Amino acid sequence: MPSTPHPSPSPQPGHAGAVRTARVRRAWAWGAVGAALLTAVFLLYAEPDFVVMMADQLWACF
């Protein structure tokens, strides 16, 4: 006797909206982390001593 596939359980109402909200929050969180990192890098490169030190270290590799 062939087995019939079991119907998949129906999703709970509002579940898709909760998943979408979580994804949007996660995207905003990663965007905030990226913006903070870019701001930190910009502030470091705005310091002339830091830029000279990084150039010296990079040049020492060659």
C-alpha positions in Angstrom: 0.0 0.0 0.0 1.6 3.3 -1.0 2.1 5.8 1.8 0.6 9.2 1.4 2.7 12.2 2.3 1.9 13.9 5.5 0.7 17.5 5.0 3.1 20.0 6.3 1.9 21.9 9.4 0.4 25.3 8.5 2.5 28.2 9.7 1.2 30.2 12.6 -0.4 33.5 11.7 2.0 36.3 12.0 5.0 34.1 11.9 6.3 35.4 8.5 6.0 39.0 9.9 8.1 38.0 12.9 10.8 36.4 10.8 10.9 39.5 8.5 11.1 41.8 11.5 14.0 39.8 12.9 15.8 39.9 9.6 15.3 43.7 9.3 16.6 44.1 12.9 19.6 41.9 12.1 20.3 43.9 8.9 20.1 47.2 10.9 22.4 45.8 13.6 25.0 44.8 11.0 24.7 48.1 9.3 25.3 49.9 12.7 28.4 47.7 13.3 29.7 48.5 9.8 29.1 52.2 10.3 30.9 52.2 13.6 33.8 50.4 12.1 34.0 52.8 9.2 33.8 55.8 11.6 36.6 54.4 13.7 38.8 53.9 10.6 38.1 57.4 9.4 39.0 58.9 12.8 42.2 56.9 12.9 43.2 58.0 9.4 42.4 61.6 10.3 45.4 61.4 12.8 48.6 62.2 10.8 50.8 60.3 13.3 48.8 57.2 12.8 49.0 57.5 9.0 52.8 57.9 9.1 53.1 54.9 11.5 51.0 52.7 9.2 53.0 53.8 6.2 56.3 53.0 7.9 55.0 49.6 9.0 53.8 48.8 5.5 57.0 50.0 3.9 59.0 47.8 6.4 57.3 44.7 4.9 59.2 45.3 1.6 
